[in-house]
Amino acid sequence: MIAEQGPETIRAGDEGFEGAVVDGVFNAMAVDGRPGEVVRPRTEAEVVRAVRDAVAAGERVAVRSGGHSWVASSVRDGGVLIDLGELDGIAVDAEAMVATIGPGVRGKVLSAALDAHGLAFPVGHCGDPGVGGFLLGGGLGVNWGAWLPSCFSIRSLRGVTADGELRTASLDENEELFWLARGAGPGFPGVVTSFEVELRPAPAAVRVSTWTYPLQELDAVTRWVTEASAGLAPNVEVAVVTQGVGRPGGAAEHPLVVGVAATVVIEADGAVDTDALAPLGDGAPGLVPLERFEGPARLSELHVPVDATYPEGARYLADTFWTHLPLEQAMAPLEELIARAPSGKSYVLTGMPANGRGAELLPVGEAAYGMHDTTLLIVYVIWDNPADDAANRAWLDEVAAALLPTCTGHVLSEADIRAHPERIARSFREVDWPRIKELIARFDPDGLFHGFPVTTRTTTPGAPRSPAL
Ligand SMILES: Cc1cc2nc3c(=O)[nH]c(=O)nc-3n(C[C@H](O)[C@H](O)[C@H](O)COP(=O)(O)OP(=O)(O)OC[C@H]3O[C@@H](n4cnc5c(N)ncnc54)[C@H](O)[C@@H]3O)c2cc1C
C-alpha cells in the first residue's frame, strides 16, 4: 500500500511486527486486536502521507505518541497504527516564551530542556508519558492548582484530519478542532504533528515536604490535610497516597502506610512565600511520622520519585473517581480495602486541585476538558504474574463499587475505559458531551480514526459508533 520512500512500514507477518505493536506500550497487560501494519513517520509530511494512504486503502487509523495509555488505546483491531515516537523535536523560543514540540516528546525530556533555558512547562507528574496523549487528554501536570491542566497552555497545534489535510488549530483558527484537542484524548479525530505551548519562567524555588504514617491512622491524617487545605494557596499541591507492603521504594518495616507529599512551586516573579506550607504545621496533630522529609527540589526532577512508583514491565489497571466529598470522607472506605489488596504494589493516589477549589478555578467551557471536583482518587493496581490477573481485577471492581456511589465523574486519561466505556462520557461535563460527539462525527464522518477504545466498536470504516458513546 505504501510506495517507495514513504514512512517506515512494518506489516503483519513481517519480522518485528509484534514488537512494533506491543513493545512501545507501557502496560504489560495484553490487549486483543492487532493492526494490519505499523507506520513510523519521521516527518510531518510522512504523517500526511500515512493518513492519505490509509484513506485511499479504506483502512482505519490508530495513533501512538508515547504509548502510556493505561488501556493501550493505540492497539486496535485492523487498519494502520501510526507511531509518532520519532516526532520528538523540541524548539524553544526563549524570548517569546513558547516551544514547538513533537507529540513523541517525553515530559521529563521537555522539562530538562526547558530548565536549561530557565523556563518551565506543566509536564505530567510522571516523566515518561508522551506529550501527545498527555496534552490531548487534558494533562494533570505539576502545579496543576495554579498552572491549570496542561492543555490550557497549548497555544496552537498542527495536525492531519480525516480528509488528509494538514491544519493549524488555535483560538483563532479551526477553533472547534482546538476546543476538542484540549481534552478529547483518544477521541480526537486527527493526528497531531506538533504543539506550540506557552512557557513560564522557571520557579524561584520548589520545596517538598513529606510525611509517612501507619495506614491505621488514615482518618487522623486525612482530617489534618482536609482542615489544613482551606489555608493552602493553589501553588501548594498536596497528594495523599495509601500504599501496601510492596510499595516501590518503600521501607519493608512499614508495611501499610499513608503518605502525604506537599509541593510548593514559588513563581519567579512572585514574592517568595516561605510560609506556604505553614497551615500543615508539623504534621498530623498528636502523631509521630514513620518517615519525614523536608527540603528543596528542582521542578525538572519532581518526576523521579513518582516514576519509581510505576515499575517497568508490570501489569496495570488504573481507574479514577472525582467526588464532591472532602478528602477525609472520600478516603474513608480505603483503609480496609488497601489492607487486603492482592498486590502490595497497588496504591491509591488522591489529589485536590487548588486544595479543594479546583472546580472554581478551571476555565469551564473553554475546552473539552472541563471535569473537576473537590477530590480526585486514582487507583493503580500493579502486579507481575498473569495468574493474578483475575484477583487484581476483582479487587479493582470492589474499590470501584465502594467509590462509585459518591463519584461525580472520571479523568479520561487514567480511567478504566475499556472495561467501562460509560466512564468516557462521564469524563466530561454533561453539557459538553453532545458537542464532543457531534464534533468528532463532523471532523471524521466516515470513522477513519478508531477513536475511544471501546472494544464493542466495529472495525469497518463508516460504521455507526458504539451505542455506549
Ligand atoms: C506511568 C504513567 C503515569 C501517568 N501520569 C500521568 C500524570 O501525571 N498526569 C496525567 O494527566 N496523565 C498521566 N498518565 C496518563 C497519560 O497522560 C495518558 O495515558 C496519555 O494518553 C499518555 O500519552 P502517550 O502519548 O504516552 O500515550 P499513547 O498511548 O501513545 O496515546 C494514547 C492515545 O492518545 C491519542 N494520541 C496520542 N498522541 C496523539 C497524536 N499525536 N495525535 C492524535 N492522537 C494522539 C491516541 O488515541 C492514542 O491511542 C500517566 C500514564 C502512565 C502510564
The ligand as a Tripos MOL2 file, in Angstrom:
@<TRIPOS>MOLECULE
LIG
   53    58     1     0     0
SMALL
NO_CHARGES

@<TRIPOS>ATOM
      1 C1          3.0850    5.6720   34.3490 C.3       1 LIG1
      2 C2          2.0340    6.6670   33.9190 C.ar      1 LIG1
      3 C3          1.9390    7.8860   34.5880 C.ar      1 LIG1
      4 C4          0.9810    8.8330   34.1970 C.ar      1 LIG1
      5 N1          0.9310   10.0430   34.8430 N.ar      1 LIG1
      6 C5          0.0530   10.9820   34.4220 C.ar      1 LIG1
      7 C6          0.0130   12.2910   35.0080 C.ar      1 LIG1
      8 O1          0.7670   12.6200   35.9140 O.2       1 LIG1
      9 N2         -0.9130   13.1720   34.5450 N.ar      1 LIG1
     10 C7         -1.7700   12.8520   33.5230 C.ar      1 LIG1
     11 O2         -2.5840   13.7020   33.1140 O.2       1 LIG1
     12 N3         -1.7580   11.6430   32.9560 N.ar      1 LIG1
     13 C8         -0.8770   10.7110   33.3760 C.ar      1 LIG1
     14 N4         -0.8610    9.4810   32.7780 N.ar      1 LIG1
     15 C9         -1.8290    9.1990   31.7250 C.3       1 LIG1
     16 C10        -1.2640    9.6510   30.3830 C.3       1 LIG1
     17 O3         -1.1540   11.0560   30.3240 O.3       1 LIG1
     18 C11        -2.2000    9.2150   29.2470 C.3       1 LIG1
     19 O4         -2.3120    7.8240   29.2450 O.3       1 LIG1
     20 C12        -1.6910    9.7000   27.8900 C.3       1 LIG1
     21 O5         -2.6190    9.3400   26.9050 O.3       1 LIG1
     22 C13        -0.3420    9.1250   27.5670 C.3       1 LIG1
     23 O6          0.1670    9.7370   26.4170 O.3       1 LIG1
     24 P1          1.0630    8.9000   25.4040 P.3       1 LIG1
     25 O7          1.2550    9.7300   24.2090 O.co2     1 LIG1
     26 O8          2.2510    8.3910   26.1250 O.co2     1 LIG1
     27 O9          0.0920    7.6740   25.1510 O.3       1 LIG1
     28 P2         -0.3170    6.8650   23.8120 P.3       1 LIG1
     29 O10        -0.6980    5.5220   24.3260 O.co2     1 LIG1
     30 O11         0.7180    6.9760   22.7900 O.co2     1 LIG1
     31 O12        -1.5800    7.6550   23.3240 O.3       1 LIG1
     32 C14        -2.8470    7.4740   23.8920 C.3       1 LIG1
     33 C15        -3.8910    7.8350   22.8560 C.3       1 LIG1
     34 O13        -3.9270    9.2550   22.6830 O.3       1 LIG1
     35 C16        -4.1510    9.5550   21.3080 C.3       1 LIG1
     36 N5         -2.9740   10.2330   20.7690 N.ar      1 LIG1
     37 C17        -1.7220   10.2180   21.2740 C.ar      1 LIG1
     38 N6         -0.9320   11.0030   20.5400 N.ar      1 LIG1
     39 C18        -1.6890   11.5070   19.5570 C.ar      1 LIG1
     40 C19        -1.4270   12.3950   18.4790 C.ar      1 LIG1
     41 N7         -0.2250   12.9280   18.2760 N.pl3     1 LIG1
     42 N8         -2.4540   12.7090   17.6460 N.ar      1 LIG1
     43 C20        -3.6790   12.1990   17.8380 C.ar      1 LIG1
     44 N9         -3.9790   11.3570   18.8390 N.ar      1 LIG1
     45 C21        -2.9920   11.0140   19.6890 C.ar      1 LIG1
     46 C22        -4.3590    8.2470   20.5870 C.3       1 LIG1
     47 O14        -5.7350    7.9610   20.5380 O.3       1 LIG1
     48 C23        -3.6170    7.2730   21.4790 C.3       1 LIG1
     49 O15        -4.0970    5.9600   21.3260 O.3       1 LIG1
     50 C24         0.0800    8.5220   33.1470 C.ar      1 LIG1
     51 C25         0.1700    7.2870   32.4940 C.ar      1 LIG1
     52 C26         1.1510    6.3650   32.8790 C.ar      1 LIG1
     53 C27         1.2200    5.0410   32.1730 C.3       1 LIG1
@<TRIPOS>BOND
     1     1     2 1
     2     2     3 ar
     3     2    52 ar
     4     3     4 ar
     5     4     5 ar
     6     4    50 ar
     7     5     6 ar
     8     6     7 ar
     9     6    13 1
    10     7     8 2
    11     7     9 ar
    12     9    10 ar
    13    10    11 2
    14    10    12 ar
    15    12    13 ar
    16    13    14 ar
    17    14    15 1
    18    14    50 ar
    19    15    16 1
    20    16    17 1
    21    16    18 1
    22    18    19 1
    23    18    20 1
    24    20    21 1
    25    20    22 1
    26    22    23 1
    27    23    24 1
    28    24    25 2
    29    24    26 1
    30    24    27 1
    31    27    28 1
    32    28    29 2
    33    28    30 1
    34    28    31 1
    35    31    32 1
    36    32    33 1
    37    33    34 1
    38    33    48 1
    39    34    35 1
    40    35    36 1
    41    35    46 1
    42    36    37 ar
    43    36    45 ar
    44    37    38 ar
    45    38    39 ar
    46    39    40 ar
    47    39    45 ar
    48    40    41 1
    49    40    42 ar
    50    42    43 ar
    51    43    44 ar
    52    44    45 ar
    53    46    47 1
    54    46    48 1
    55    48    49 1
    56    50    51 ar
    57    51    52 ar
    58    52    53 1
@<TRIPOS>SUBSTRUCTURE
     1 LIG1         1 GROUP 0 **** ****
